[in-house]
Amino acid sequence: MKKFLVGSTMALLVAALSACAPSNKAQSVSNTQSPADGIVGGKTVSPGSLLSKQVFMLIGVSPEGQFICTATLISPQHVLTAAHCVDGATKLYAVFAVDALSDLKERGLQNNPDVVPVVDKKINPKWVGAKNGAVKGIDAGDIAILKLSKAAPSNMKVTKLYSYSLNKGQSLVAAGYGITSGTTHEGSGLLRETNVVVEEPLVGHSEFYIDQTNGHGPCSGDSGGPSFVQNAYGELTQVGITSRGDETCTKGGIYTLIPAYSTWISTTVQSL
């Protein structure tokens, strides 16, 4: 999420939350601060771990500048992310590295084996769009699928998608390349993980709400990134896509509920 509006209750958040859309408020690639300790209240993902093989960074270019989002693979050549991350973007690149910004500073975008350009995209037709960075209402359709110019690096894993309902109080694993504080705006570009708690399992028909008052959750730059259900064997199944939340990243956030879009995801991957 790149810019948020402050709200005191979930109802207010849902009514007028802002998203991490490409805008003049976007997390700038060139001005990103050095990494800190967590996504918000999280920890750095270890290279070679399961999460490092399932989650990666998106670099986008829009008329307003460059911005960062997060994404997952749903086929060797197809990417799942948030609609607001790609709506209005003129160029998109997938960066397959845990410390993605350091990788880009060292190797650049061109001729970098960790970078794969995006050649096509499909935004869900229910996407309501963002005005001045804000997404109004619920069931925003904040989901998109991208096609890479070639298959992702062979060490990356296709993410399995969850197909069941959630429960209040359920713990999920969230991951992303966003900042570590909605106040200092530091730390983006490094993959981190944390646990988040489901507060409202179903908002409208296609979203859910997580509580961040415990100091854990997504922030600017984590948009498009996943929340996973983890089973007893440590396996991760993606249930959510980071959509929007409050400005300080301390109250709560809305995720797009993947099971609500399972048919659209399947048909889009086949046609894109």
C-alpha positions in Angstrom: 0.0 0.0 0.0 1.4 3.4 -0.9 -0.9 5.9 0.6 -3.7 5.3 3.2 -6.5 7.2 4.7 -6.9 7.1 8.4 -10.1 5.5 9.7 -11.1 4.7 13.2 -13.3 1.6 12.5 -13.4 -1.1 9.9 -16.5 0.4 8.4 -14.7 3.7 7.8 -11.7 1.9 6.4 -13.8 0.0 3.9 -15.7 3.1 2.9 -12.7 5.1 1.9 -9.4 3.3 2.0 -6.5 4.2 -0.1 -4.4 1.8 -2.1 -0.9 1.5 -3.4 -1.7 2.8 -6.9 0.9 4.3 -9.1 0.7 8.0 -8.1 2.8 10.9 -6.9 2.5 9.3 -3.4 4.0 6.0 -4.6 7.0 4.5 -2.9 9.9 5.8 -5.1 12.4 3.3 -6.2 15.3 5.8 -6.3 14.5 7.3 -2.9 13.9 4.1 -0.9 15.6 4.0 2.5 17.9 1.2 3.7 16.2 -2.0 5.0 14.9 -2.2 8.6 13.7 -5.2 10.6 10.3 -6.2 9.2 7.3 -5.6 6.8 5.5 -4.1 9.9 6.4 -6.1 12.9 8.0 -8.9 10.8 11.3 -10.4 9.8 13.4 -10.8 6.7 12.7 -13.8 4.6 15.8 -16.1 4.3 17.1 -16.7 0.8 16.3 -20.3 -0.2 13.3 -20.5 2.0 9.8 -21.5 0.8 8.6 -17.9 0.8 11.6 -16.7 -1.1 10.6 -19.1 -3.9 7.0 -18.0 -4.0 7.0 -14.2 -3.5 8.8 -11.5 -5.6 8.8 -7.8 -6.3 7.2 -5.8 -9.1 8.7 -2.6 -10.4 6.2 -0.4 -12.2 6.6 2.7 -14.3 3.8 5.2 -14.6 3.6 8.9 -15.7 4.1 9.8 -12.1 7.3 7.8 -11.6 8.4 4.3 -10.5 6.8 2.3 -7.8 7.0 -1.0 -5.9 4.4 -3.8 -5.5 4.6 -7.4 -4.5 3.3 -10.5 -6.4 3.2 -14.3 -6.7 3.4 -16.9 -9.5 0.3 -18.9 -10.4 2.0 -20.5 -13.4 5.6 -20.4 -14.6 4.7 -17.4 -16.8 1.7 -15.9 -15.0 1.7 -13.4 -12.1 -1.0 -12.7 -9.5 -1.1 -9.2 -8.0 -3.5 -6.3 -7.2 -5.3 -4.3 -9.9 -4.2 -1.0 -8.5 -0.6 -2.0 -8.9 -0.8 -2.3 -12.6 -3.7 0.1 -13.6 -2.0 3.0 -15.3 1.4 1.4 -15.4 3.3 1.7 -18.7 6.0 -0.8 -17.9 6.2 -3.6 -15.3 9.1 -5.8 -14.3 9.2 -8.9 -12.1 12.3 -9.0 -9.8 13.1 -12.4 -8.4 15.4 -11.6 -5.5 14.9 -11.4 -1.7 16.9 -8.2 -1.5 15.4 -6.8 -4.7 16.4 -3.2 -4.5 20.1 -4.1 -3.7 20.0 -6.5 -6.7 18.7 -3.7 -9.0 21.3 -1.2 -7.7 24.1 -3.7 -8.4 22.8 -5.1 -11.8 20.2 -2.7 -13.1 17.0 -3.7 -15.0 18.6 -4.6 -18.3 20.4 -7.9 -18.8 19.7 -8.8 -15.2 19.0 -12.6 -14.9 16.7 -11.8 -11.9 14.5 -9.5 -13.9 11.7 -10.6 -16.3 9.6 -8.0 -18.1 5.8 -8.2 -18.1 4.3 -8.3 -21.7 0.6 -8.4 -21.0 -1.9 -7.9 -18.2 -5.6 -8.5 -17.4 -7.4 -6.5 -14.8 -10.6 -8.0 -13.3 -13.7 -6.3 -14.9 -15.1 -5.6 -11.4 -12.1 -3.3 -10.5 -13.6 0.0 -9.4 -10.4 2.0 -9.9 -8.7 4.4 -7.6 -9.2 8.2 -7.4 -6.5 10.2 -5.9 -5.0 7.0 -4.6 -8.2 6.0 -2.7 -10.4 2.9 -3.4 -14.0 3.5 -2.4 -16.5 1.0 -1.1 -16.2 -2.8 -0.9 -15.8 -5.7 -3.4 -13.4 -3.5 -5.3 -12.2 -6.2 -7.7 -8.6 -5.4 -6.8 -7.0 -8.3 -8.6 -5.0 -8.7 -11.8 -3.0 -11.3 -13.7 0.1 -10.5 -15.7 2.0 -12.5 -18.3 5.8 -12.5 -18.2 8.0 -12.4 -21.4 9.4 -15.8 -20.4 9.1 -18.3 -17.7 10.2 -17.2 -14.2 13.6 -18.5 -13.0 13.6 -22.3 -12.3 14.0 -21.9 -8.6 10.7 -20.1 -8.3 7.6 -22.1 -7.3 4.0 -21.8 -8.5 1.8 -20.8 -5.6 -1.2 -23.0 -4.8 -4.5 -21.1 -4.3 -6.8 -21.6 -1.3 -10.4 -22.6 -2.0 -12.1 -22.5 1.4 -13.6 -19.9 3.7 -11.7 -18.2 6.5 -12.5 -18.0 10.2 -12.4 -15.0 12.6 -9.1 -15.2 14.6 -7.4 -17.3 12.0 -3.6 -16.7 11.7 -2.2 -16.1 8.2 1.3 -15.5 6.9 1.7 -12.2 5.0 4.7 -11.3 2.9 5.9 -8.3 0.9 8.5 -5.8 -0.1 6.9 -2.8 1.6 8.1 -0.2 4.1 8.4 -1.2 7.8 6.7 1.9 9.2 3.8 4.1 7.9 5.4 7.0 9.8 9.1 6.8 8.8 8.5 5.2 5.3 11.7 3.3 5.6 12.8 -0.2 4.6 11.1 -1.1 1.3 12.7 -3.4 -1.3 13.5 -6.3 1.0 11.2 -9.3 1.3 9.7 -9.8 4.8 7.1 -11.9 6.4 4.8 -11.6 9.4 1.7 -13.2 10.9 -1.6 -11.4 10.6 -5.0 -12.2 12.2 -8.3 -12.4 10.4 -10.8 -9.9 12.0 -13.6 -10.1 9.5 -13.5 -13.3 7.3 -15.8 -11.9 4.7 -16.3 -8.2 3.8 -18.9 -7.9 1.1 -18.6 -10.9 -1.1 -15.0 -10.9 -2.1 -12.7 -9.4 0.5 -11.6 -9.9 4.1 -10.2 -7.7 6.8 -7.2 -8.2 9.0 -6.4 -6.6 12.4 -3.1 -4.6 12.6 -3.5 -3.2 16.1 -1.0 -5.8 17.3 1.8 -4.2 15.3 1.9 -6.7 12.5 0.7 -6.3 8.9 1.3 -4.9 5.4 2.2 -1.4 4.5 3.2 0.7 1.4 4.9 -1.5 -1.2 3.3 -4.7 0.0 0.3 -4.2 -2.3 -0.4 -7.2 -4.5 1.4 -9.4 -2.1 0.0 -12.6 -0.6 -1.5 -13.8 2.6 -1.1 -17.5 3.1 -2.8 -20.3 5.0 -0.1 -22.5 6.4 -0.8 -26.1 7.2 0.8 -28.4 9.8 3.5 -29.4 7.3 4.5 -25.8 6.7 3.0 -25.7 3.2 1.6 -22.3 2.1 -1.6 -21.8 0.1 -2.5 -18.3 -0.9 -5.8 -16.9 0.2 -5.5 -13.2 -0.1 -4.0 -10.3 -2.1 -3.0 -7.1 -0.3 -5.3 -4.3 -1.3 -5.6 -1.4 1.0 -5.4 -0.1 4.6 -5.0 2.8 6.9 -2.3 5.5 6.4 -0.1 4.5 9.4 -0.4 0.8 8.8 -1.4 0.3 12.4 -5.2 -0.3 12.4 -6.1 -2.8 9.7 -6.1 -3.8 6.1 -8.3 -5.2 3.4 -7.3 -8.2 1.3 -8.9 -9.5 -1.9 -10.3 -12.9 -1.2 -8.9 -15.3 -3.8 -11.6 -18.1 -3.6 -14.1 -15.5 -4.8 -12.2 -15.1 -8.0 -11.2 -18.7 -8.7 -13.1 -19.1 -11.9 -11.9 -15.8 -13.3 -8.3 -16.7 -12.4 -8.5 -20.0 -14.2 -10.1 -18.7 -17.4 -7.7 -15.6 -17.5 -4.6 -17.7 -17.2 -5.8 -19.9 -20.1 -6.6 -16.9 -22.3 -3.7 -14.6 -21.5 
